[in-house]
Amino acid sequence: MPNRLVIIPTYNEIENISQITAAVFELPMDFHVLIVDDGSPDGTATQVKSLQNQYPGKLFIEERTRKGGLGTAYIHGFKWALKKHYDYIFEMDADFSHPPKDLIALFEACEQGADLSVGSRYKKGINVVNWPLYRILISYGASFYVKLITGMRVHDPTAGFVCYTRSVLEAIPLDRVRFVGYAFQIEMKFRAHVLGFVIEEVPIVFKDRELGKSKMSSAIVGEAIIGVLKLKWQSIFNKNNF
């Protein structure tokens, strides 16, 4: 049985879900896939269930009744993965913005000693395709801001293409992770950083989605700006509840 699980949260990803699962299963390394669907009204969950016949014992789905946010979907998936005893747990979007082939590079970085590997858009310049300039400026500026406030030397702290070793997810108190949007990715990396885990960045080329709609909003960005300050404050002055 592969000890690698890719968690893909979905909400209205009917246009991408068949292709993204096929792309993962076609890789020359074995991965299992867990879809965490938040009650997609477009039939995403139904499509996944039909695909399970094609990929028996490799494709799993957890259905939630409503849209609860990216962070809670991943926490749900992390807990599921730990119960099933996976050693390498990946985060990946359904829209092909994260190249499936780079799952192998993320795994190899952890296998070679990293506790957490990040598919980084900014380790080697700016490797983003099809984003308007304002989104690049927001994302790159957010990364600089996070590094400045937290002290993490991670070029792409908001990245959502990640491989966690089991030890990281077991050490982080998942029920205390408080952010659900853009800031969730920052919080998980910051918690790993505070705990002393080794974070390695793997350069990728990020390509904006071609099908479906982006889930980004001004509220999500606002959560991240304020959230980073709260995280840093709590890690220093409220360690018992961090």
N, C-alpha and C positions, 0 to 999 in steps of 0.2 A: 504493500500500500504506500503510495506517495506520502511524504510527510510535509508537503507543500500545499497550502490552501490559498486561493485567490478570492478575496471578498469583493463583490461588486454590488454596491447599493443602487437601487433603481427606483425611479418614479417617472412613468411615461417614457420608457425606453424601448417601445415595441419596434421601432425602426432600426435599432442597433443590437438588440439582445442576441439574436441568432448568430449574427456575424462575429460578435465579440467572443462568445463562448466557443465558436468554431475555431477562431484564431488562437485561443489559448490551448485548446486540445490538439491543434495541429503542430504545436511546438515540439522540438526533438527532446524535450524533457517533460516528465509527467507532472501535471498539476491537477488538483481538484478545484472546483469552483463552487462557491456559495453565493447565491443571489439573495440579497435582503431587500424585499420589495415592500414599499410603503403604500400598499393599496392602490396601485396604479389603475386609474379608470380606463386606460387604453388597452388593457388586456395583457400587459407584460408578464404577469405571473402565470397566466394561462399558457402563454407561449413557452415559458420556461418549463412548465410541467410537461408539455408535449415533447420538448427536447430531451427530457430525462430518459425517455425510451431509447433515444439515439445514443445517449452517454450514460448507460447504467452504472451506478456506483461511483460516478465521477462528478455529476452535476446535482447540486442540492439547492433547495429554496426554503427560506424562512419568510413567511408572510406576516406583515404587520397591518393593522386595520386602518391606519391613517398616516399621513405624512408627518414624521416626527423629527426630521432634520438629519443631516449627514452624520453628525457626531453620534447620535443615539443609534443610528443604523449600524455604524461600525462597532460601537460598544456591544451591541447585540451579537454581531458577527464574531467579535473577539471572544466573547464568553462561550459561544457555540464551538469555536475552534479549540479553545483550551479544554473543553469537556471531551472533545473528540481526539485530543492528544496530538495535534499537529505541532511540528517544531518550527515551521517557517510560515508566517501569516502575512499575506500581501493585501494592500489596498490598491484598487484600480478603478477608474471610471469606466462606464459602459460605452462612452462615445468615441473611442479610439484616439482621444487626445493623449493618452498614455500608450506608447507602442507596446503591444503584447510581447514582441520579441525581446524587449528589455527586461522582462521578468527574469530571464536567465542571468543577466548581468547583476541584477539586484540580489538574487540568490547567491551567486558566486561571491559577491562582496561580503555577505554575511558568513558564508562557509569559510572564507579566508580570514575571519576574525572580527568583522564588524558585528555589533549587536543590533544595529538598525541601519538599513541602507535606504537612501533617498534618491529617487529619479529626479535629477536636478536640471532645471531649465537654465540656471545661471552659473554653474560651476566654471564653464568655459564660454564666457561672453553671454549673449542673450540668444538662446536657441528656441524661438517661438515662431510658429508659422500661422498666418491668417488671423492674427490678432490686430485690432486697430491700435494706433499709437497710444491712445489714452489708457487702454487696458494694460499695455506693457508698462507704462509709467506708473500706474497704480500698483501693479504686482511687484515690479522691481523696487519701487519706493517703499512698499510694505516690507519687503525683505530687508532692506537697509535699516528701516525703523526697528524691526524685530531684533536684528543683530545688535543695534545700538542699545536698546533697552535691556535685553536679556543677557547679553554677553556671549550668546551662542555663536560659534564660528561656522554657521551653516548658511551657505549662499542662498538656498531656496527653502526657507523654513515654512512657507505656506504650501509646499508641494503636497499633492495627494496621491503620489505614486510611491509607495513605501513597502519595504519588507521588514517585519519585526521578527526577531527570534522569540521563541516562547518565553525565555527568561525575562525579557523586557515587559511583556504583557502580564506576566505573573507578578512582577515587582510593582507595576503601576496600579494604584488603587482605582480601578476602573469606575467604581460607583462615585468617586469624587471628581471625575472629569466633568467639568461644568459647561463647556462651550459646545454648541451644536453646529455652527456654521463654519465660516472661514477660519475662525480662531481655534477650532478643534484641532486642526493640523499643527498649528503652532503649539498648542498646549501639550499635545502628545510628545512632540520632540523636546519641548522644554522640560517636561517631567523626566524623560529619559536622560537628558543632559544633567539635571540636578542629581539624579541617582548615580551618575558617573558612568553611564553606558557609552560605548564607542559608536559614534554616528559617522557613517561614510557616505559621501555623495557620488552618485554615478551619473555622468552627463547623459542627457537624453535630448531628443528634439520633440518639443511639445507642439502638437497640431490642434488647432481649435476644431470643435465638432462641426461636421458637415450636415448631420441629420439631428432632428430634435431641437429642443430649446435649452439654453443655458439656465442654470438655477441661481446664478449670481444676482445679488441685489445690493442696494446701498445699505440696507440694514445689516447684511452679513459683513460688509466691509467695516461698518461702524462698530459692530461687536468686536472685531479684531483689534481695532485701534485702542479701544478702552480695555479690552480683555488682556492685552499684553501688559499694560500697566498693573492691572489687578494681579496677574500671575506673578510678576516680579515682586510686588509688594507682599503677597502672601507667602512666597517662598522664603522671604527674609524675616518677616515679622509675625507670621502665623504658621510656622512649620508644622505644628501638631495637627492642623486641619488641612494641610496642603495635599 
